[in-house]
Amino acid sequence: MAAISREEVAHLAHLARLAVNDAELDTFAGQLDVILQAVARVGEVTAADIPPTSHSVPLTNVLREDVVTPGLTRDEALSGAPDVAEDRFRVPRILDEEA
């Protein structure tokens, strides 16, 4: 027996605003059924004595130490800009807005 019906697939497609035809409904229903069965099989092997984990092996923080370093000055940052106005990068207007 299918875990998901054509009507449920049609409903999901409608919610996702997807246009699907009848052939696609049948295809997607079969594919989603396979996925749901696989998820159900995974759920069957869970045991109460196995604690939930987010990773299969222990992880440690692999990030570097957060060290403050000096950044560019305003003049250094603007030195490579093709156009500067009022100590800022000047870029072409992309919206029809009044300045």
Backbone as a chain_set.jsonl record, in Angstrom:
{"seq": "MAAISREEVAHLAHLARLAVNDAELDTFAGQLDVILQAVARVGEVTAADIPPTSHSVPLTNVLREDVVTPGLTRDEALSGAPDVAEDRFRVPRILDEEA", "coords": {"N": [[0.852, -1.199, 0.0], [0.513, 2.214, -0.782], [2.253, 4.857, 0.799], [1.757, 7.466, 0.393], [-0.66, 9.3, -1.296], [-1.93, 10.057, -4.628], [-3.572, 12.268, -4.436], [-2.593, 13.499, -2.133], [-0.05, 14.18, -3.033], [-0.78, 15.947, -5.052], [-1.914, 17.931, -3.475], [0.354, 18.773, -1.992], [1.888, 19.736, -4.121], [0.273, 21.847, -4.928], [0.444, 23.488, -2.633], [3.136, 24.136, -2.785], [3.093, 25.609, -5.007], [3.495, 24.406, -7.518], [3.151, 23.38, -10.843], [1.874, 20.469, -11.9], [1.37, 17.607, -13.976], [-0.901, 14.81, -14.633], [0.648, 12.495, -15.13], [3.042, 13.161, -13.911], [2.169, 13.349, -11.265], [1.707, 10.646, -10.645], [4.324, 9.661, -10.925], [5.743, 11.199, -9.002], [4.366, 10.45, -6.686], [5.087, 7.763, -6.453], [7.887, 8.047, -6.127], [8.042, 9.599, -3.762], [6.861, 7.803, -2.035], [8.792, 5.768, -1.892], [10.827, 7.188, -0.605], [9.579, 7.811, 1.861], [9.222, 5.225, 2.875], [11.901, 4.466, 3.232], [12.684, 6.266, 5.226], [11.004, 5.41, 7.27], [12.087, 2.863, 7.712], [14.579, 3.538, 8.791], [13.721, 4.654, 11.165], [12.873, 2.377, 12.485], [15.154, 1.1, 13.453], [16.107, 2.514, 15.581], [17.11, 2.643, 18.97], [16.389, 2.516, 22.467], [18.556, 2.566, 24.19], [20.569, 3.881, 22.887], [22.048, 6.934, 22.719], [20.846, 10.033, 21.315], [22.61, 11.656, 18.669], [24.423, 14.304, 17.048], [26.507, 14.01, 15.374], [28.514, 11.378, 14.02], [31.028, 10.929, 15.02], [33.008, 12.255, 17.72], [33.332, 15.802, 17.888], [35.549, 18.586, 17.92], [36.104, 22.075, 18.575], [37.004, 23.534, 15.649], [37.751, 25.969, 14.825], [39.785, 28.884, 14.441], [41.532, 30.867, 16.882], [39.899, 33.839, 17.901], [41.161, 36.71, 16.937], [41.857, 40.114, 17.191], [42.723, 42.143, 14.53], [44.42, 44.801, 12.834], [42.539, 46.759, 10.525], [41.868, 48.079, 7.215], [42.526, 51.522, 6.593], [40.276, 54.286, 5.998], [41.118, 55.729, 3.733], [42.873, 53.86, 2.547], [41.072, 51.796, 1.905], [39.409, 53.075, 0.077], [41.183, 53.664, -1.928], [41.444, 51.995, -4.18], [39.054, 52.238, -5.469], [36.908, 52.812, -8.265], [35.405, 55.132, -8.371], [34.799, 57.761, -6.127], [32.904, 59.457, -3.678], [32.303, 61.875, -1.276], [33.826, 60.541, 0.749], [33.042, 57.881, 0.336], [32.273, 54.809, -1.443], [31.342, 55.316, -4.758], [28.647, 54.352, -6.656], [26.825, 53.219, -9.584], [23.454, 54.357, -9.98], [20.754, 52.19, -9.385], [18.086, 52.016, -8.971], [14.983, 53.689, -9.536], [14.887, 56.128, -7.832], [14.568, 59.143, -5.983], [17.302, 61.124, -4.981]], "CA": [[0.0, 0.0, 0.0], [1.286, 3.449, -0.902], [2.238, 5.698, 1.987], [1.288, 8.791, -0.003], [-1.588, 9.167, -2.425], [-1.862, 11.073, -5.687], [-4.253, 13.455, -3.936], [-1.683, 14.169, -1.217], [0.994, 14.775, -3.864], [-1.4, 17.105, -5.703], [-2.058, 18.951, -2.439], [1.686, 19.301, -1.741], [2.273, 20.517, -5.299], [-0.495, 23.087, -4.86], [1.027, 24.315, -1.576], [4.439, 24.599, -3.265], [2.816, 26.348, -6.237], [4.079, 23.675, -8.642], [2.198, 22.867, -11.82], [2.215, 19.09, -12.263], [0.313, 16.921, -14.715], [-1.283, 13.516, -14.063], [1.77, 11.556, -15.19], [3.992, 13.569, -12.879], [1.592, 12.977, -9.968], [1.985, 9.223, -10.437], [5.771, 9.517, -10.747], [6.134, 11.774, -7.715], [3.782, 9.641, -5.614], [5.952, 6.593, -6.309], [9.185, 8.461, -5.589], [7.86, 9.989, -2.363], [6.577, 6.578, -1.286], [10.092, 5.123, -1.641], [11.515, 8.002, 0.403], [8.903, 7.631, 3.151], [9.533, 3.877, 3.351], [13.288, 4.482, 3.706], [12.693, 6.973, 6.509], [10.363, 4.524, 8.241], [13.052, 1.808, 8.043], [15.574, 4.122, 9.692], [13.064, 4.8, 12.458], [12.723, 1.065, 13.117], [16.39, 0.632, 14.07], [16.47, 3.299, 16.751], [16.997, 1.898, 20.226], [16.309, 3.395, 23.633], [19.84, 2.645, 24.881], [21.515, 4.633, 22.068], [21.71, 8.355, 22.858], [20.833, 10.778, 20.052], [23.827, 12.405, 18.4], [24.384, 15.128, 15.843], [27.609, 13.546, 14.536], [28.889, 10.006, 14.333], [32.286, 10.961, 15.776], [33.088, 13.485, 18.512], [33.951, 16.946, 17.232], [36.043, 19.676, 18.753], [36.061, 23.343, 17.871], [38.078, 23.572, 14.664], [37.934, 27.353, 14.421], [40.966, 29.533, 14.995], [41.305, 31.848, 17.934], [39.403, 35.103, 17.373], [42.153, 37.719, 17.28], [41.618, 41.399, 16.548], [43.852, 42.623, 13.725], [44.075, 46.097, 12.253], [41.935, 46.744, 9.197], [42.282, 49.162, 6.325], [42.022, 52.858, 6.878], [39.308, 54.719, 4.996], [41.848, 56.081, 2.51], [43.365, 52.626, 1.933], [39.936, 51.078, 1.338], [38.89, 53.806, -1.082], [42.241, 53.922, -2.904], [41.251, 51.209, -5.396], [37.704, 52.425, -5.99], [36.87, 53.546, -9.526], [34.786, 56.442, -8.169], [34.585, 58.05, -4.714], [32.196, 60.711, -3.401], [32.073, 62.118, 0.145], [34.478, 59.459, 1.492], [32.286, 56.64, 0.146], [32.287, 54.251, -2.791], [30.247, 55.821, -5.584], [28.197, 53.296, -7.567], [25.718, 53.67, -10.417], [22.094, 54.218, -9.45], [20.054, 51.042, -9.993], [16.652, 52.167, -8.739], [14.463, 55.0, -9.915], [14.547, 56.851, -6.619], [15.142, 60.481, -5.856], [18.408, 61.131, -4.008]], "C": [[0.885, 1.246, 0.0], [1.148, 4.287, 0.367], [1.718, 7.091, 1.667], [0.45, 8.641, -1.271], [-1.352, 10.266, -3.461], [-2.483, 12.378, -5.206], [-3.354, 14.232, -2.975], [-0.542, 14.845, -1.99], [0.447, 16.027, -4.552], [-1.547, 18.252, -4.703], [-0.698, 19.594, -2.134], [2.16, 20.172, -2.899], [1.551, 21.858, -5.299], [0.1, 24.026, -3.808], [2.366, 24.906, -2.003], [4.319, 25.411, -4.548], [3.542, 25.745, -7.447], [2.97, 23.187, -9.557], [2.657, 21.471, -12.233], [1.044, 18.464, -13.015], [0.049, 15.546, -14.09], [-0.135, 12.512, -14.065], [2.8, 11.882, -14.11], [3.474, 13.235, -11.485], [1.889, 11.521, -9.654], [3.471, 9.001, -10.161], [6.196, 10.004, -9.374], [5.579, 10.968, -6.546], [4.647, 8.406, -5.377], [7.289, 6.949, -5.691], [9.079, 8.844, -4.115], [7.562, 8.783, -1.487], [7.874, 5.853, -0.942], [10.845, 5.876, -0.548], [10.897, 7.788, 1.778], [9.163, 6.243, 3.727], [10.959, 3.803, 3.892], [13.393, 5.171, 5.058], [12.068, 6.109, 7.595], [11.313, 3.401, 8.659], [14.125, 2.322, 8.986], [14.978, 4.257, 11.089], [12.909, 3.491, 13.198], [13.982, 0.626, 13.858], [16.819, 1.464, 15.27], [16.228, 2.483, 18.013], [17.056, 2.875, 21.389], [17.668, 3.562, 24.318], [20.912, 3.386, 24.068], [21.146, 6.111, 22.163], [21.709, 9.042, 21.496], [22.124, 11.577, 19.893], [23.635, 13.246, 17.152], [25.478, 14.718, 14.867], [27.998, 12.131, 14.953], [30.199, 9.914, 15.11], [32.338, 12.263, 16.574], [33.815, 14.591, 17.744], [34.48, 17.916, 18.276], [35.996, 20.937, 17.916], [37.26, 23.424, 16.936], [38.338, 24.995, 14.169], [39.166, 27.938, 15.083], [40.55, 30.486, 16.111], [40.858, 33.162, 17.3], [40.327, 36.22, 17.851], [41.849, 38.988, 16.495], [42.886, 41.8, 15.803], [43.457, 43.948, 13.101], [43.512, 45.938, 10.845], [42.478, 47.886, 8.355], [41.768, 50.498, 6.85], [41.021, 53.224, 5.781], [40.005, 55.021, 3.67], [42.377, 54.839, 1.792], [42.234, 51.862, 1.254], [39.431, 51.746, 0.073], [39.924, 53.998, -2.188], [42.05, 53.135, -4.202], [39.884, 51.372, -6.026], [37.735, 53.2, -7.307], [36.271, 54.936, -9.372], [34.469, 56.611, -6.683], [33.845, 59.37, -4.603], [31.929, 60.78, -1.902], [32.607, 60.977, 1.009], [33.705, 58.149, 1.45], [32.517, 56.126, -1.264], [31.103, 54.823, -3.55], [29.923, 54.741, -6.607], [27.049, 53.825, -8.418], [24.367, 53.436, -9.731], [21.399, 53.067, -10.159], [18.549, 51.119, -9.812], [16.225, 53.561, -9.165], [13.957, 55.711, -8.67], [15.195, 58.223, -6.657], [16.225, 60.421, -4.773], [18.034, 61.916, -2.785]], "O": [[1.889, 1.305, 0.71], [0.061, 4.408, 0.932], [1.287, 7.816, 2.563], [0.832, 7.928, -2.199], [-0.672, 11.259, -3.202], [-1.992, 13.462, -5.523], [-3.342, 15.463, -2.987], [-0.121, 15.948, -1.642], [1.131, 17.048, -4.625], [-1.327, 19.412, -5.05], [-0.602, 20.817, -2.029], [2.763, 21.223, -2.684], [2.142, 22.886, -5.629], [0.244, 25.223, -4.057], [2.7, 26.032, -1.636], [5.323, 25.848, -5.11], [4.116, 26.455, -8.273], [1.968, 22.642, -9.095], [3.713, 21.318, -12.848], [-0.119, 18.751, -12.73], [0.709, 15.168, -13.123], [0.034, 11.762, -13.104], [3.357, 10.985, -13.478], [4.26, 12.872, -10.61], [2.276, 11.191, -8.533], [3.832, 8.239, -9.264], [6.921, 9.311, -8.661], [6.25, 10.819, -5.524], [4.911, 8.042, -4.23], [7.778, 6.23, -4.82], [9.927, 8.46, -3.309], [7.965, 8.743, -0.325], [8.036, 5.374, 0.18], [11.436, 5.258, 0.337], [11.619, 7.602, 2.757], [9.309, 6.097, 4.94], [11.2, 3.147, 4.905], [14.117, 4.705, 5.938], [12.558, 6.083, 8.724], [11.345, 3.024, 9.83], [14.539, 1.603, 9.896], [15.658, 4.001, 12.083], [12.82, 3.488, 14.425], [13.887, -0.151, 14.808], [17.815, 1.135, 15.915], [15.26, 1.729, 18.105], [17.692, 3.926, 21.304], [17.912, 4.585, 24.957], [22.051, 3.502, 24.522], [20.059, 6.506, 21.741], [22.489, 8.674, 20.617], [22.661, 12.107, 20.865], [22.794, 12.942, 16.306], [25.403, 15.031, 13.679], [27.827, 11.746, 16.11], [30.446, 8.917, 15.787], [31.772, 13.269, 16.148], [34.792, 14.334, 17.041], [33.926, 18.046, 19.368], [35.863, 20.877, 16.694], [38.405, 23.385, 17.386], [39.068, 25.193, 13.198], [39.543, 27.52, 16.178], [39.383, 30.85, 16.251], [41.39, 33.556, 16.262], [40.285, 36.624, 19.013], [41.614, 38.943, 15.287], [43.98, 41.798, 16.368], [42.273, 44.192, 12.864], [43.959, 45.086, 10.077], [43.427, 48.568, 8.742], [40.708, 50.576, 7.47], [40.936, 52.544, 4.759], [39.532, 54.612, 2.609], [42.335, 54.77, 0.563], [42.411, 51.338, 0.154], [39.067, 51.072, -0.89], [39.577, 54.45, -3.279], [42.481, 53.61, -5.253], [39.58, 50.712, -7.019], [38.51, 54.146, -7.447], [36.589, 55.832, -10.154], [33.93, 55.7, -6.056], [34.128, 60.305, -5.353], [31.385, 59.839, -1.324], [31.91, 60.5, 1.905], [33.711, 57.391, 2.42], [32.9, 56.875, -2.162], [29.981, 54.817, -3.045], [30.801, 54.273, -7.332], [26.372, 54.774, -8.024], [24.174, 52.458, -9.008], [21.443, 52.97, -11.386], [17.813, 50.359, -10.44], [17.023, 54.498, -9.151], [12.752, 55.874, -8.479], [16.234, 58.425, -7.285], [16.062, 59.733, -3.765], [18.835, 62.033, -1.858]]}, "num_chains": 1, "name": "protein.A"}
